[in-house]
Amino acid sequence: MTNSDHTPIEDTTPDGIDAPETNDAASSEVTPAPSHEADAAVEPTEPEAAEEGAAAPEVDDAVEADAPASEDAAVEVADASQTDAPAPGDAVASEDAAAESAPADAAAAEEAPQAEPASASEPVSSEWGRVDENGSVSVREGDEWRVVGEYPDGTPEEALAYFERKFDDLALRVRTLAQRRLRGGASAGDLRGQAKKLKDEVTGADVVGDLAGLNDLLDALMASLTEASAEEAAAHRAAVDEAVAQRTAIVERVEALAARDPKSIQWKQATTELNAAFEEWQAHQQSAPRLPKATGQALWKRFRDARATVERARRAFFAELDETHKSARDAKTRILEKAEALASKGEDGIPAYRALLDEWKAAGRAGRKVDDALWARFKAAGDALYGARAERDAAEQAESAPRIEARKALLEEAKVVADTADVKKARQLLSGIQRRWDEVGRIFPRDVERGLDDQIRRIENDLRSREEVEWKRNNPETKARANDATRQLEEAIEKLEKEIADAQAKGDTKAEQAAKDALDARRLWLKAIGG
């Protein structure tokens, strides 16, 4: 039976390896040799011409050589590649390359005449593969050779090139993975999983190339990724622990707010804090690492319960506040109606208005807007009453203007009282002024009257002080006591003067000075009592 599309046949296809072409290019069974009847209609041609033109990107020579067995060598191989690698993380790089080459292969197979297999083939070999006279392709693995498949419809060179290209596909995927490791940004755990899958594909792969070197490269890459994965896991655990701590801090703030006495809370500020905490929670969910499900649910339950507690307390507070405001509004409305009813009483309604003002203060708050509106009306009612008093005060003040001038004139006249040496005459003068002062009558406003009264009262007090001094001086008993003290002081002075003369005669300066000091003191006492 003849393979109609002239594609090579492989012995086996390992699990997880994608076929290099989309039109059944590889088969897990060996196809029997084509019959002479089918071959008679096929003209000889080069079946791989189109396939080579659409092959995968050229593979760097470094891959065909012995692959490095360390991470550094893997990095060198990755840097040596100049081929545009498939998208990072794409585990089917060879499948994509095969998919691109498949249409060209199919087109070439349709346009070109079918090749007639050679009746006898010469063995062909390379560093890593060989094709025997039966068309079987083998790969060298150490000192052993392993059959990887056949290519019955092509020459031995084409068969060997086909399986070498399959190796190049695998090498390209390994280099791409190494480049992604170098560039960074991808998760080491994800790259390690891809490397492990590639390891399974490379092991026992039906390709021709340095499989041992490719395995060494993958081992070095996996060792590096294993270490990096452990570091990533530790960093992730630390980040999760920090995120749990941050989320817990948010919860504790809300719980502290929920534990406060609702009567002591400033609800505008508390609502702002609660909203800010919720926004912070949402932002943390988006930016921070994902928390373990049980931990995250427990923290959210605490946050939700605390927030619900705050909301219930807020609603209860404002419901009670609304009721309080309603009660205060009704009470103030009744007080306002009474105040407005006093308008007809004029000034006489002021005492009743003051009593209503005390009731107003005791009624409590009715809300800012309502309070402002009611107070404006209440104040207007009071202004009407006090306006009537102001009108009366203005009339009285106009009437009191001549009286004010009269009393000011009396004050000018009373200034001579202080200059009168004779106390009796000063008293007679002030008494006449006070009599005329009272005859002037009451003065409005009252504060002006009080100011004038204070001035005349000071003049009267000064005169009374002078009269008391005069009385004490003329009192017989006082005079007798003063005369006796004067006589005693005069005798003491005469005695001291004699002592001074004796001390001077004796030349006793100390006794002389003591006598002079005592003499000066006695003279001062005598002067004080008017002697």
C-alpha positions in Angstrom: 0.0 0.0 0.0 1.4 3.4 -1.0 1.4 6.5 1.2 -0.5 8.9 -1.1 1.0 12.2 0.2 4.6 10.9 0.2 5.2 11.7 3.9 7.7 9.8 6.1 6.6 7.1 8.4 7.9 6.8 12.0 8.1 3.8 14.2 6.4 5.4 17.3 5.2 8.8 18.6 5.8 9.4 22.3 3.0 10.7 24.4 2.7 14.5 24.4 4.7 15.1 21.2 2.7 16.8 18.5 3.0 15.7 14.9 5.3 18.0 13.0 2.8 18.4 10.1 -1.0 18.7 10.0 -1.6 16.3 7.1 -0.5 13.0 8.9 3.2 13.6 8.1 4.2 11.0 10.8 2.6 7.7 11.5 3.0 5.3 14.4 3.1 2.3 12.1 5.6 1.4 9.4 4.0 1.6 5.9 4.6 -1.4 3.7 6.7 -0.8 0.6 4.7 0.7 -2.3 3.4 -1.6 -5.1 4.8 -1.3 -8.6 1.4 -0.6 -10.0 1.0 2.6 -7.9 4.6 3.6 -8.6 4.2 3.3 -12.3 2.0 6.4 -12.4 4.4 8.5 -10.3 7.2 10.5 -11.8 10.4 10.9 -9.9 10.7 14.3 -8.1 12.0 15.9 -4.9 9.2 15.5 -2.4 11.0 17.5 0.3 11.7 20.6 -1.8 8.5 22.4 -0.7 8.8 21.0 2.8 12.3 22.4 3.2 11.2 25.8 2.1 8.5 25.9 4.8 10.5 24.3 7.5 10.9 25.8 11.0 13.3 28.7 11.5 17.0 27.9 11.2 18.4 26.3 14.3 21.7 27.6 15.8 24.7 25.4 15.3 25.2 25.5 19.0 22.3 23.1 19.5 23.7 20.5 17.2 26.9 20.4 19.2 27.1 18.8 22.6 24.6 20.6 24.8 25.9 22.3 28.0 25.2 20.6 31.3 24.8 23.6 33.5 22.6 26.7 33.9 25.3 29.0 32.6 25.6 26.9 29.5 21.9 27.0 29.0 22.0 30.8 29.2 24.8 30.8 26.5 22.8 28.7 24.2 19.7 30.9 24.8 21.8 34.0 23.9 23.3 32.4 20.9 19.8 32.0 19.3 18.9 34.8 16.9 15.6 33.1 15.9 12.3 34.8 16.8 11.0 32.4 19.4 7.3 31.5 19.7 5.2 33.2 22.3 6.5 32.7 25.9 5.0 29.8 27.7 3.6 28.2 24.5 4.2 24.5 25.1 3.3 23.6 21.5 6.1 25.6 19.7 6.9 22.7 17.4 3.2 22.2 16.6 3.0 25.8 15.5 6.1 25.5 13.4 4.7 22.3 11.9 1.3 24.0 11.2 3.1 26.7 9.3 5.0 24.2 7.2 2.1 21.9 6.6 0.3 24.0 4.0 3.4 24.4 2.0 4.1 20.7 2.2 0.6 19.9 1.1 0.8 22.4 -1.8 4.1 21.0 -2.9 2.8 17.5 -2.7 -0.1 18.4 -4.9 1.8 20.3 -7.6 4.9 18.2 -7.8 4.8 14.7 -9.3 5.1 11.9 -6.9 8.5 10.4 -6.4 9.2 6.8 -7.1 11.1 5.2 -4.2 14.5 4.0 -5.0 14.9 0.3 -5.4 18.2 0.2 -3.6 19.6 2.9 -1.2 23.1 3.4 0.0 23.5 3.9 3.8 23.8 7.5 4.9 25.1 8.7 8.3 25.9 11.9 10.3 27.3 12.7 13.7 24.0 11.8 15.5 22.0 9.7 13.0 22.1 7.2 10.1 19.9 5.6 7.5 20.5 2.0 6.7 19.9 0.2 3.4 16.4 -0.6 4.4 15.5 3.0 4.9 15.3 2.8 8.7 16.5 6.0 10.5 18.4 5.6 13.8 19.8 8.1 16.3 23.0 7.6 18.4 22.5 7.7 22.1 25.9 7.2 23.7 27.3 4.0 22.2 23.9 2.7 21.3 21.7 3.3 18.2 18.0 3.5 18.4 15.6 3.3 15.4 13.3 6.4 15.3 11.4 5.7 12.0 11.5 5.4 8.3 11.1 7.7 5.3 10.1 5.3 2.5 9.2 7.9 -0.2 12.5 9.9 -0.1 16.1 9.6 -0.3 18.3 8.6 2.7 19.5 12.2 2.9 16.0 13.5 2.9 15.0 11.0 5.6 17.9 12.0 7.8 17.2 15.7 7.3 13.5 15.2 8.2 14.4 13.7 11.6 17.1 16.3 12.2 14.5 19.0 11.7 12.3 17.4 14.2 15.2 17.6 16.7 15.7 21.2 15.7 12.0 21.9 16.7 12.6 20.4 20.1 15.9 22.4 20.5 14.1 25.6 19.5 11.5 25.1 22.2 14.1 24.4 24.8 16.0 27.6 23.8 12.8 29.6 23.9 12.2 28.4 27.4 15.8 29.3 28.4 15.3 32.8 26.9 12.2 33.3 28.9 14.1 32.3 32.0 16.7 34.9 31.2 14.3 37.7 30.4 12.4 37.2 33.6 8.9 38.2 34.3 7.4 34.7 34.0 6.7 32.6 37.0 9.5 30.1 37.7 6.9 27.5 38.7 5.1 27.8 35.4 8.4 27.6 33.5 9.5 24.6 35.5 6.2 22.8 34.6 6.9 23.5 30.9 10.5 22.3 31.3 9.3 19.1 32.8 6.9 18.5 29.9 9.7 19.2 27.5 11.9 16.8 29.4 9.3 14.0 28.9 9.1 14.8 25.2 12.9 14.9 24.7 13.4 11.6 26.5 13.1 8.9 23.9 12.0 11.3 21.2 12.0 10.0 17.6 14.4 12.6 16.3 18.0 12.8 15.2 20.3 15.0 17.2 22.2 15.4 20.4 19.5 14.2 22.7 21.9 13.8 25.6 23.1 17.4 25.3 19.5 18.6 25.1 18.6 16.6 28.2 21.6 18.1 30.0 20.5 21.6 29.0 17.0 20.8 30.3 18.3 19.4 33.6 20.4 22.5 34.2 17.4 24.7 33.4 15.1 22.7 35.7 17.6 22.8 38.5 17.7 26.6 38.2 13.9 26.8 38.0 13.5 24.5 41.0 15.6 26.9 43.2 13.8 29.9 41.8 10.4 28.3 42.4 11.3 27.7 46.1 12.3 31.4 46.4 9.1 32.4 44.7 7.1 30.3 47.0 8.8 31.8 50.1 8.3 35.3 48.7 4.6 34.5 48.0 4.1 33.2 51.5 5.7 36.3 53.0 3.5 38.5 50.7 0.4 36.6 51.7 1.3 37.0 55.4 1.8 40.7 54.9 -1.5 41.0 53.0 -3.3 39.1 55.9 -1.8 41.5 58.4 -2.9 44.6 56.3 -6.4 43.2 55.8 -6.6 42.4 59.5 -5.6 46.0 60.4 -8.5 47.2 58.2 -10.9 44.9 60.0 -9.6 45.9 63.4 -10.2 49.6 62.6 -13.8 48.9 61.7 -14.3 46.7 64.8 -12.9 49.5 67.0 -15.4 51.9 65.4 -18.2 49.4 66.0 -17.3 49.0 69.7 -17.6 52.7 70.5 -20.6 54.1 72.2 -23.1 55.3 69.5 -23.9 58.4 71.6 -20.2 59.5 71.6 -19.6 59.0 67.9 -19.5 61.9 65.4 -21.4 60.1 62.7 -20.3 62.3 59.8 -16.7 61.5 60.5 -17.5 57.8 61.4 -19.3 57.4 58.0 -16.3 58.8 56.2 -14.0 56.5 58.0 -16.2 53.5 57.3 -16.4 54.3 53.6 -12.6 54.8 53.4 -12.0 51.4 55.1 -14.3 49.7 52.6 -12.5 51.4 49.6 -9.2 50.4 51.1 -10.5 46.8 51.4 -11.5 46.7 47.8 -8.2 48.3 46.6 -6.3 45.7 48.7 -8.2 42.9 47.2 -7.2 44.0 43.7 -3.5 44.9 44.4 -2.5 42.4 47.1 -1.8 38.7 46.7 -4.8 36.4 46.9 -5.4 35.2 50.5 -6.2 31.6 51.4 -9.9 31.1 51.0 -10.6 30.3 54.7 -8.6 33.3 55.9 -10.1 35.7 53.4 -13.7 34.6 54.2 -13.1 34.8 58.0 -11.7 38.4 57.6 -14.5 39.4 55.3 -17.1 38.1 57.8 -15.5 40.1 60.6 -15.4 43.2 58.4 -19.0 42.7 57.2 -20.3 42.1 60.8 -18.5 45.2 62.2 -19.7 47.3 59.3 -23.3 46.1 59.8 -23.0 46.9 63.5 -21.9 50.5 62.7 -24.7 50.9 60.2 -27.4 49.6 62.6 -26.1 52.0 65.3 -26.0 54.9 62.8 -29.6 54.2 61.6 -30.8 53.9 65.2 -29.0 57.1 66.2 -30.5 59.1 63.3 -34.0 57.6 63.9 -33.8 58.7 67.5 -32.4 62.1 66.4 -35.2 62.6 64.0 -37.7 61.9 66.7 -35.9 64.3 69.0 -35.9 66.9 66.3 -39.6 66.4 65.6 -40.4 66.9 69.3 -38.2 70.0 69.6 -39.7 71.4 66.4 -43.2 71.0 67.7 -42.3 72.6 71.1 -40.5 75.6 69.5 -43.4 76.1 67.1 -45.8 76.4 70.1 -43.4 78.8 71.8 -43.1 80.9 68.6 -46.8 81.2 68.3 -47.0 82.6 71.9 -44.2 85.0 71.2 -45.9 86.3 68.0 -49.1 86.8 70.0 -47.2 89.3 72.4 -46.8 91.8 69.6 -49.9 93.7 70.6 -48.6 94.3 74.1 -45.6 96.2 72.9 -43.0 96.9 75.6 -45.2 95.3 78.3 -44.8 92.0 76.6 -41.0 91.9 77.1 -41.1 90.0 80.5 -43.3 87.3 79.0 -41.0 87.1 75.9 -38.0 86.6 78.2 -39.8 83.7 79.9 -40.5 82.2 76.4 -36.9 82.6 75.6 -36.0 80.4 78.5 -38.4 77.8 77.3 -36.9 78.0 73.8 -33.4 77.2 75.1 -34.8 74.2 77.1 -36.6 72.8 74.1 -33.5 71.3 72.4 -32.4 71.2 68.8 -34.7 70.7 65.9 -32.1 70.4 63.2 -30.1 73.3 61.8 -32.4 74.3 58.9 -35.5 74.1 61.0 -33.9 75.8 64.0 -32.6 78.7 61.8 -36.1 79.2 60.3 -37.9 79.1 63.6 -35.4 81.3 65.4 -35.6 83.9 62.7 -39.4 84.2 63.4 -38.9 84.1 67.2 -36.3 86.8 67.1 -38.5 89.0 64.8 -41.3 88.7 67.4 -38.8 89.9 70.2 -37.4 92.6 68.0 -40.9 94.1 67.7 -41.3 94.2 71.5 -37.8 95.7 72.0 -38.4 98.0 69.2 -41.3 99.5 71.1 -39.0 100.0 74.1 -36.4 101.6 71.9 -38.9 104.1 70.6 -39.9 105.0 74.2 -36.3 105.3 75.2 -35.6 107.6 72.2 -38.5 109.8 73.2 -37.4 110.0 76.8 -33.9 110.7 75.8 -35.0 113.6 73.7 -37.1 114.9 76.6 -34.1 114.5 79.0 -31.6 116.5 76.9 -32.3 119.8 78.8 -32.1 118.0 82.2 -28.7 116.5 81.2 -27.4 120.0 80.4 -28.7 121.3 83.7 -27.0 118.7 85.8 -23.7 119.1 83.9 -23.9 122.8 84.8 -24.4 121.9 88.4 -21.4 119.7 88.3 -19.3 122.6 87.1 -20.6 124.7 89.9 -19.8 122.0 92.5 -16.1 122.0 91.6 -15.6 125.0 93.9 -16.6 122.9 96.9 -13.2 121.3 97.0 -11.5 124.7 96.9 -13.4 126.2 99.8 -11.2 126.0 102.9 -14.1 126.5 105.4 -15.8 123.2 105.8 -19.0 124.7 106.9 -19.3 127.0 103.9 -18.4 124.1 101.6 -21.2 122.1 103.1 -23.7 124.9 102.6 -22.6 125.3 99.0 -22.9 121.6 98.2 -26.3 121.3 99.9 -27.7 124.0 97.7 -26.3 122.3 94.6 -27.8 118.9 95.7 -31.3 120.5 96.3 -31.3 121.9 92.7 -29.9 118.6 91.4 -33.0 116.7 92.7 -35.3 119.4 91.3 -34.0 118.7 87.8 -35.9 115.3 87.7 -35.2 111.9 86.2 -33.0 111.5 83.1 -33.1 109.0 80.4 -31.4 106.9 79.4 -30.6 105.6 82.8 -26.9 104.9 82.2 -26.5 108.7 81.5 -28.2 109.5 84.8 -26.0 107.0 86.7 -22.9 108.6 85.2 -23.9 112.1 86.4 -24.9 110.9 89.8 -21.5 109.2 90.3 -19.7 112.5 89.6 -21.7 114.5 92.2 -21.3 111.6 94.7 -17.5 111.8 94.5 -17.6 115.5 95.4 -19.9 114.8 98.4 -17.6 112.0 99.6 -14.6 114.2 99.5 -16.4 116.9 101.6 -17.5 114.3 104.1 -13.9 113.1 104.6 -12.9 116.7 105.3 -15.7 117.1 107.8 -14.6 114.0 109.7 -11.1 115.3 110.0 -12.3 118.6 111.2 -14.6 117.0 113.8 -11.8 114.9 115.2 -9.6 117.9 115.5 -12.2 120.0 117.4 -13.4 117.2 119.7 -12.6 118.2 123.4 -11.4 114.8 124.4 -9.2 114.6 121.4 -7.8 118.1 122.2 -7.1 117.1 125.8 -5.2 114.0 124.7 -3.3 116.0 122.1 -2.3 118.7 124.7 -1.1 116.1 127.1 1.0 114.4 124.4 2.3 117.7 123.3 3.4 118.6 126.8 5.2 115.3 127.3 7.0 115.6 123.9 8.1 119.2 124.7 9.5 118.1 128.0 11.4 115.2 126.3 12.8 117.6 123.7 14.1 120.0 126.4 15.7 117.0 128.2 17.4 115.7 125.0 18.7 119.2 124.1 20.3 119.3 127.6 21.9 115.9 127.1 23.3 116.9 123.8 25.0 120.0 125.4 26.5 117.9 128.2 27.8 115.3 125.7 29.4 118.0 123.6 31.1 119.5 126.7 32.5 116.1 127.6 33.5 115.3 124.0 31.3 112.1 124.0 30.3 111.9 120.3 28.5 108.7 120.7 26.2 110.0 123.4 25.8 113.1 121.5 24.6 111.3 118.3 22.2 109.1 120.3 20.6 112.1 121.9 20.3 113.8 118.5 18.5 110.8 117.0 16.0 110.7 119.9 15.5 114.4 119.6 14.6 114.2 115.8 12.1 111.5 116.5 10.3 113.5 119.3 10.1 116.5 117.0 8.4 114.4 114.3 5.8 113.1 116.7 5.1 116.6 117.9 4.6 117.8 114.4 2.2 114.9 113.6 -0.1 115.8 116.5 -0.1 119.5 115.5 2.2 120.7 118.3 
